[in-house]
Amino acid sequence: MASLLYRLGRLSFRQRRYFALLWVAILAACSFAALSAPAAEEDGFSIPGTESQKAFDLLDERFPGDNAEGADARIVFAAPDGQKVTARENRAAVEKVVDTVARGAQVQDTSSPFAPEAVAKDAGTAFATVTYSASSDELSEATKAALMDAVEDGRAAGLTVEVGGSAVDGGPELGGITELIGIAVAALVLFITFRAMVAAGLPLVTALIGLGAGVCGIVAAGMSTTTITLALMLGLAVGIDYALFIVSRYRAERAEGRGPEEAVGRAVGTAGSAVVFAGATVVIALAGLSVAGVPMLTDMGLAAAGTVVIAVLVALTLLPALLGFFPQAVLPRTQRRSPATTAAPAAGQGKEPAGSRWARLVIRRPLATLLLSVAGLGVVAIPALDLQLSLPGDEAQPTSTTQRRAYDALADGFGPGFNGPLTVVIDAQGAADAKEAAAKARTELSATKGVVDVSPASFNKAGDTAIVGAVPSTGPAAGATKDLVKTIRAQASDLKTETGASMWVTGQTAMNIDVSNKVTAALIPYLAVVVGLAVLLLMVVFRSVLVPVKAALGFLLSVAASFGVIVAVFQWGWLADLLGVAQTGPVTSMMPIFLIGVVFGLAMDYEVFLVTRIREAYVHGASPAQAVVTGFRHSARVVVAAAVIMIAVFAGFIGMTDSMIKMLGLGLAAAVLFDAFVVRMTIVPAALALLGKAAWRLPTWLDRILPDLDIEGEKLTRALTAEPSAPAGPSAREESVNA
């Protein structure tokens, strides 16, 4: 692999204009395709194989047309304290708002806010449901503005008026001021690392080009906008990091006296090999999200994986081409004029790098350092024992939003379960008397503990299927509601025996519960696959058994500690106000599996880039302890810079309002912090020092079985050492280009 990438790097350098134009054309084509692509279908929430999805499919079949995917809005009216919405003046104000909305464009139907079921028992709260003929993505801005104008008119009349529903739900946030701050921090870290504007700018430029092509490709492929968020996070972070590693290696090769083209070839052949491996692990982990069986999760994983693939291709082809345009400008100022005479300081000369000093400090007391680090991560992970999963709704929105205030008003007026009603479907095709079966189901539901209201049965035209609404006494995300769904489903067998009718529970609340259960069940198998893959791949890379096992255990520590941080903040409320967490409660059910997949890929990044240099020194004759010091001398600074950049990029998403994005941003930032600085920079050198030569042993029979991918470029180095060295100085053409 290293030899192939070496030739690719040199080809990109020599044909830099063609490669640069190629990527400009790719970006333009992707942009044009995205602009020309039809609007993506509104995000569906299908979960194949679950009871709620089967019931939903049955409703589509038996009630054709009734499950149209038009947007809806629920307008909630609350009278001033001590008054009733049914009072003459308040009633007139409510009716005016509803009538105004009903006359608007794209409105299909409006319910009466004064129907018996729409007015709270104390008459202090009422609501009206507006159904639109278009989906939320297709609603015009004028329609949305007309809705909010009518709401403002109601507020002006002295009522509290709030609105929820898909008609007012915004699309996923694709960026914000905090994310721009994250990019600015990344730029600052790059400049501090390289102390050259061009060297700092190239990783940002290539990352943004790759990200642009990836996001445009996602839109052109017709994927929904919700798939873009994870792609943005990862595409930007890995795009910067992969370029950082290659530029850093290029500068190191130039410092050893090699010419620009040769240095590019060696950088792509060595650091580029690690980039390919690291990118492959991220892609595999993200594609593996499909094991959960949730289509939305699969789409997000595949979209992000595609963006990572593009980031790898950009780092291997466009970056070498850009280095060809600026072969000298990326170097330190002292090395630009006469790189041939500027060699790296000999051992023992000059100030020892901070990475070497840190490594020496760790291996001086390896056992104490190892135990202290593991214990520290263990303490941070303790809150993870209380991890609770659910899919949040409007209750997780900030209190500053009208959706959250509408949710709270309905909960206050009608009870907490009103926001999460259960839809019970009675399939009476196998029953002797459909109406008797539906009545029996209603009786059982009414007698079920935890159900406060049961609606009359609503039959389809054929009269063989009925829908019954059941309102729980607890909120949608409450554990008691989850238990209630389980109880009702358990009653279905009795109904089947007595009447021959089948009973199914669906609705948004039941679907959320089923998603949480399905994702939770997939966590352990997915984790096993990821850890097993990590051990296998690292065996191939490092020709060792203990190093991969150590890496996998470190990954598990990082994940556990990041889960602990998420639970402490989002469930327990620690630092919630500081981080803008509006509502504490269960963790978003899809977040843990996302976190495991992404952190796995990133952990392998740092493991490969750091340990590759350590093994390289060991293979060349250094003692195990000295190999650790040498590896840290060459790679610690770059790994730290890469980690800080990723933390900055991920932390930028903490400022988003969407709870899942906020959780994912905090979780990833914490995971990178723990994995890079505690696991890779502390536990790894301590463990390698304790293991000594045993760390690098591989059974002979296993050595014969495992393929040799030459990730570290050993064969390439031997082959190049046997050839005459390339001229150190730049050619006249390169000098003119750089000038």
N, C-alpha and C positions, 0 to 999 in steps of 0.2 A: 504493500500500500504506500509506504513512504517513498519508494522510487517513482511510482506513478504520480504521486502528488508533487514530487520534486520537479518532474518534467512539466506538469501542468502549471506550476508556479512560474517556471522560466518561460513557458510559452505565453502565459498571460502578461508577463513583464515585457517580452519582446513585441508582442502584438497588442500592446496596451490600448491603442486607439480603437481597434476593432472590438476588444472586450468591453471597453467603456461604452461604445456606441451600442453594443449588443444589449447591455443592461438598461441603457436609456430607452431603447426600443421595447424591451420587455416591460419596463415600467409604463411606457406610453400605451402599449397594447392592453395591459391589465387595466389601466385607468379608463381607456375607451370602452373596454368590455364591461367594466363596472357601471359606467354611465349609460351604456346602451341596454344593460340587462333589465328585464322587467322587475318590478318590485317583488321582493321575496314574500312568500305567503306568511300570514301571521303565525307566530309561534304556536304550534300545537303542543298539547301536553298529554301525549299518549304514553302509556306504560303497559306494553303488551304483556299478557299473561296474568294480569292482576284482576281481581273481582270487579273493582271499580271500572276498569277499562272494558271488561266484558259487558257490564251493565250499560255503560255509555254506548257501546256498539249496538246493543239490543235496542236502546232508545232510538238510535239513528234508523234502525230497520223498522221498528213498529210505529214510530212517530215521525214519518218523513216530513222534513221541512220545519219541524218544531225546534230542532237543534241548530238552527242557522247561526253562523258565527258573526252576527252583527254585534257591534259594540253596544255597551249598556252604560247607563249612568244612574246612580241612586242618589236622589236629592233628599237630604235630611233637613227637616225643619224643627227647630226647638224654640218654644215660646220663652219670653223673659221669665225670670223667677216668679213663681206664684201665679202665673197666667197659664192659659190653655191655648193650644193651637186652634181649637175649635171655636174660640171666641170670635165674635163677628168680625172685628177689624183684622185679627190675625188670620182668620179663615180667608178673608178677601185677599190679603197679601200673598198667602200660599197659593191660592187659585190663580192669581195673576202670574206668578212665577211659572207655574206648570203650564198655563195656557200659552205663555210667551214661548216656552221651550217647545211645546207641541206644534207650534206653527213654523218651527225652524226647518231648514233644509236637511234632508237625509234622516229625518225622524220618522220612524215606522209606527211606534205606538207609545203611549204613556199611560201609566196606571193612575188610579185615583188616590190622592194622598189621604182621603177621608173614608176609604173602605175600612170595614171593621178590623181587618188584619194589619192595616197600615198605621193605626193610631195606637199609641201606648196606653196602658191602663189608666195612667194618671192624666192622659190627654196633653201631656207636656211636650211630646215628640210625635212627629209623623214623617212619613217618607213617600216619595213617588219614584217609580222606576221608569226610566226612559229607554226605549229600545230603538236602535238606529238600523238603517238598512245597509250600512257599510261597516266593515271591520274597523277596528281602532286605527290601523295603519292608513286606511283609506278615508278617514274623516277629514274634511277640509278644515283649514284653520278658521274659516268663517263660522263653521258649525260649532267648533269648540269655543270660539269667542262669544257666539250667541248664547251658549250655555252659561258661560261664566258671567256675562253681562246680566242675564236674568237672575243669577245667584246674587250678584251685587245689588240688584234692585230689591230683592227680598231682605238683604241685610240693611239696606237703607230704610226699610219699613219698620225696623226695630226687631226683626227676628234673627236668630242665629241660623244661618243656612250654610251647610257644607255639602260637598258632593264627592262621591267615590265611584268606583267602577272602572272598566277598561277604557271608557271614553276619555278619562282624564289621566290615565296612567301614561307617564312619559316613557319613551324608549330608553334603552340602556345608555348610561353615560359613557362616552368614549374619551373623555379627557376632562381636565380641569386645571385650575391654578396650582393645585398641589402636585399634579403630575408634571406640570412645567417646571416646578421647583425641583422635582426629582431629576429631570433631565439636566437642569442647571447644575445640580450637585454632581451628576455624572461627569459633566464637562469639566468641572473644577477638579475632580479627582483625577481625570485623565491628564489635565495640565500639570498637576502636582507630580503625577507619576512620571510623565515624559519630559516635562519642562520644555516643550516645544509645541507651538500652536498647531502646526500641521499634524504632528503625531497625535495630538489630543483630538483634533477635528476629524481625522479619517475614520475612527471607529463610530463616531456619531453619524457621519455622512452615510457610511455603508449600512449602518443599522437602520437609519430612516428610509433609505432606498429599499432595502429588503422588506421592511415593515410595510411600506407603501404598496409594494408589489403583492405582498401576502394579503393585506386587507382588501385590496381591490380584487384579488383573485377570489376571496371569500364571497364578496358581493356579487361578482360575475357568475359564480357557481350557483347563485340562488339561495345561499344559506341565509338564515335569519340573522338579524342584527345582534341578537343575544350571544351568538357564537363569537363575536368579534372581541369581546372584553378580554378573555383569556389569551387570545392571539396577540392582542396589544401588549399585555403584560410580558409574555414570554418573548415575543418577537423582538421587542426593544431591548430587553435585558440580555438575552443570549447573543443578539446581534452585536451589541457593544462588547460583550465579554469575549466572543470568539475573535473579533478583530483586535482586541487588546492583546490577546495571547500571541497572535501572529506578528503584530507590529513589534511587540516586545522582543520576540525571538529574532526578528529581522535586525533590530538595533544591536542585539547581542552578537549576531554573526558579523555585522559590520565592525563592531568593536574588536573582533578578532582578526581584522585585516582583510576580510573578503570583499569582493566587488559587489555592486548592487544586484546584478542579475543572479549571481551565485548565492548571495545572501537571501534573496527572495525565494529561490528554489529550495534552499535548505530550511528556511523558516516554514514554508508551506509543507515540505516533506516531513518535518518533525512536529512542530506545533499544529500544523494542519491535520496530521494524522490523529492527534488527540482531539481536535475539533470534530473530525468526522465521527470518532467513537463517542464523544460526549453528545453530539447531536443525535446519533443513532439511539442512544439510551433514552434521551428525552422523547424522541418520536415513538419508540416502542412503548414507553410508559404511557404516553398520551393516547396512542391508538388502543392500548389495553383498557382504557376506560369503558370500552364497549361491553366489557364483561358484566357490567351492572344491568344491561338490558334496558336502559332508559335512553330513547332516541336523542333527546336534547343533550344529554351527557356525552353520547357518542359523537354528535355533531361538533360540540365544543372541543372535544379532544382531537378530532381529526382536523378541524380548522387550525387549531394551535399547532398541531404537528406539521401541517403544511407550511405554516409560517416559519417554523424552526428549520425545515428543509431548505427553504429559500435563504435563511440566514447563513446556513452552512455553505451553500453554493456561492453566495455573495462573498463570504470570507475567503473562499478558495480561488475565486476567479476575478472579481472586481477589485478586491483589496490589493492583490499583487499588481494589477494594472495601474491602480492609483499610486502605488509605491514607485512604479516606473516613471510616473510624471514628477514625483517629488522624492527622488532617491536620497538627496542630501538634506532636504528641509525637515525630514522626520527625525534626524539625528540631533543629539545634544549640540549646542552651539560650538563647544570646544572641539567637536569631532568633525564638523562639516568641512573645514578647509582641507585638512590632511588626514583622512580617515586611516590611511595606511600606517601612519606613525602613531596613531592613538590606540593603543592596546589596553586591554583590561589590566588592572593592577595585579601584579603577581601576588601569590599567596604570602600573607604576612605583611604586605605593603599597604599603606593607606588605612583608612578607617574601616573596620569590619562592618559589613552591612547589618542592619537591625535584625534581619531574618536569621542570620548566623548566630547572633548573640542570643536571640530568643531560643533557638534550637539547643544551644549549649546549656542554657538555663534549664530547659525542660529535661534533657537527658542526664543532667547532674543528679536529679531526684526523680527518676521516671515513675517509680511505684507510687510515691506520694502524689505526684502530679496527676497520674492516671486516676487514682481513687478519688481525689478531690474533684476532678472534672466530672467523673461519672456521678458522684454524689450530688454535685450541684445541678446537673441536668435532671437527675432523679427528683430532686426537690421541686424544681420548676414544673416537672411533669405531673406532680401529685393532683392538681385540679382536674386533669384529664380523666381521672377515675369517676368523676361526676358528669362526664360527657352525656348530654341529652340531645337527640336529633329531632328536627321537625322542619317543615317548609313554612317559613313565615309569610304572612300576608300583610294587609295594611296596618296591623298592630305593630309591625316592626318599622313603619315609616316614622320619620321625625314628626314631632308634634306641631311643627310649623307648617305641615302640609294639610291641605283640606281633606285629603283621603284619610289621614289618621284621625282628624277631628270628627269626620263623618262616622268612622268606625267607633270611636269612643262614645259619640252621641247615641248611636244605635244600641251599644252595649248598656249604656246608662238607662235608656228608655225601655228597652225590650228584654234585657238580660244578656249575659256574655255569650250564650250559645246562639243568639240570633244571627251573628255574623258568620256562623259556620253551620248552616242547616245540612242535614243529611237527606239525600234523595234515595228513597227506598223504592225499588222497582219490583213489581209482582208480575211474574210471567205465568199467566193462568191458562196457557194453551193446554196443559195437561190436567186441568181441573174440571170437575163436573159442572161447577157453578162458579164462574169468574168473580161475580160480585160477592158471593159468600166467602171466597178465598181472600178477597181484598179486605172485607170486613173483619175476618179473623186476624189478618195481618195487622190491621189498625188496632184491634183490641190488644194484641200482644205488645205492640209498640207502646201503647198508652200505659200499659202496666209495667213497662220496663223502667227500672230505676235509672235516673239520669236523663229521661226524656220529659220535657216540660210541655210540649205541644205537638199534636199530630194533625196534619191537614186532612181534609176529605180526599178520598181516592179520585184520581182523574184518569179516565179510561181513554184508550185510543179508539179510532173509528171502528176497528174490528171488534172491540170489546173484549179482547183477550189479554190485554196488558194494562196495568194500572201504575200510576205514580203516586206515592204518598210522601209528604214532607214531614220530617221529624226534627224538632229543635232540641238540641242538647241543653243541659243546664250549665255547661261549662264551655269555655272558649275553644276555638278551633285548634290551638296548639297545646291545650291542656292534656295531661296524661289521662285524666278521667274520660275525656272524649275519645281517646284512642281505645280505652277499655270498653267504652260503650259500643263502638263500631264492632269490636270483636264479639261482644255479647249478642248484638242483633244478628250478626252473621251466624252465630252458633244456633240461634232460634230458627234459622231457615230450614234445618233438617226436620224439625217438628212440624212446621207448616207443610212441608212436602209430604210427610207421612199422613197428616190429617186431611189435606185437601188436594194434594197432587200438584199444587202450584209451587213454583220456585221463587225465592226472594233474594234480591241482590241489593247491596248498599253501594251507592256511588255519590257523586257530587264533589265539589272542590275539596271539602274537608277530607272525605274518604280517599280521594285521589292523592292528596298530600300525605296522608298516613301510609298509603300503599307504596308511594315513592320512597318514603323514609325507610320502610321495612325492607324494600327491595335493595336499596343502596347499602343499608346496614348489613344485610346478608351477604352482599358482594365484597365487603371490606376485607374480610379475612382471606378469601381466595385470591383477591387482587394483591393483597400484601404479600402472600406466599409466592405468587408469580413474580412480583417485582423483586423481592429479596433473592429468590432463586436465580432470576436473570442476572442480578447484580453479581452474585458469587461466580456464576458461569463466565460472564463477560470479563470480569476482572482476572479470573484464572487465565484466560486467553491473553490478556494484556501483560500481566506481571509474572506469568509462569510461576505461580505460587498458590498455596492453599490457604495459609493463615492470613495473608494480606487481604484477600477478598472477604473472608469471614469477618475480619476486623472492620473492614469498610461497611459491610452490611449491618453489623451491630451498631456502628456509629450512626448510620442512617436511621435506624430505629430509635436511637436516643434523640436525634434531632427532631424526628416526627413527634415523638411523645412529648418533648418539651414544648414544641410549637402548639400542640393540642392543649397543653396546660395553660399557655398564655391565652389562647382563644376562649377557653372556658372561664378563666379568671376575669376576662374583660367582658365578654358577651353574655355569660350566664350569671356570674357573681357580681358584676358591675364594678370591678376594680378599674380605676382610671377611665370609667365610661364617659364622664363629662368631658374630660380632657380630649378624648379621642372622638367625641361627637356621636356616641352611641345613644340613640334616643330611647331605646327600650331593651331591657335585658330579657333573656328568655332562651329557649333551646337554640342550639347551633344549627344553621342551615344544613339539611341532611346531605346535600351533595358536596359540601365543602371538604370533609375529611378525605374522600377518595380523590378529589382534585389535588389536595395538598400532598397526599402520598405520591401521586404520579409525578407532579412537578418537582417536589423536593428530591425524589429519587434521581431524576435526571440531573438536577443541579449538584447534588452531592457527588455524583459520579464525575461531573466536571472538575470539581476541586480535587477529588481523589486522583484522577488521572494526571492533571497538570502538576500536582505537587509530588506524587509518589513516582511518577515517571522519571523525574530528575534525580530522585533519591536512588532508584534502581540503576539508573545510568551510571551514577558514581560508584555504586557497589560493584557493578559488572566490570568497571575499569580498575578494580583493585582496592577501593577504599574499604575500610572496616565498616561494620554496620553503623556504629555511632558517627564516624566521620562522614559516611554517606548521607546520613540525615542532615548534618550541618551543611554539607555541600549542596544538597538539594534545596534546602531552605535559602541558601545564599543566592541561588539563581531564580527561585520561583516564588518565595514568600511575598515579596513586594507586589508582584503582579497578582497573585491570588488574593491578597488583601484588597488591592485596588478593585479587582473584579467583584469581590464580595460587597464592598462599600457601594459600588455602582448598582448592583442588583438590589441591595437594601434600599437605596434611594429611589429606584424606579418603583419597586413594590410598595414602599411606604407612601408614595404619591397617590396610590389608590385608596389609602385609608380615608382621604378627604371626600370620597364619593358618598352619596346619600344612600345608595342601594346597599342593604345590609350584607348580602352575600359578597359583593365586590369588596366592601369594607373588611369583612372577615378574611377573605382570601388575601387581600393586600397585607393585613397585619400578620396573618399566619405565615405567608411566604417570607416577609421581611424578618420575622422572628426565626423561622427555620434556617434561612441563610446565615443570620447572625450566629446561631448556635452551631450550625454545621461547619461554617468556615473558620470561626475563631476558637470554638471550644473543641469540636471533634477533629477537624483536619489540622489545625495549627497547634493543638495541644495534645489531644489524645493520640493522634497518629504518631508523632515523634516519640512520645513516651512508650507506646506499645511496641514500636519498631526497636527501640533501644532495649526493651526487656526481652523481646523475642530473639534479638541478635541474628545470627546466620540462619536460624530456623525459619525466620520470616520469608526467606527466599528459596526455600526448598520445595521441589515438586517431584512426586513419585515418577520414576522413569516410565512406567506404563501409561501414566496420565500425560506425560510430556509427549509421548508418541501419538496419543489420540488427539490432543488439542491442536488446532491449526495455529500456525505462526504468522500473525498478521503484521509483524514488525511495526507495531504502533510507535515504538520509541525511535525507529529509524536506525537501528544498529547496523543492519545490512547496508543501508544507504551510506552511513558514515564510513564503513570499511571500504565500500566501493569507491567513494570519493577520495578517501585517503590515499588510495593506490594511484589516483590520477594526478596530473600536475594541477596546482592550485590556480584558480582564476585570478586575473589581475585584480589588485585591490582597489585601485583608483577608478573612478567613473570614466567612461569614454567621453570623447569630445562632444558627441551627440547628447549624452546624459547631462554633461555640464551645461550645454546650451538650453536643454529642456528645463533644468532646474533654475537656470538664470531667469 
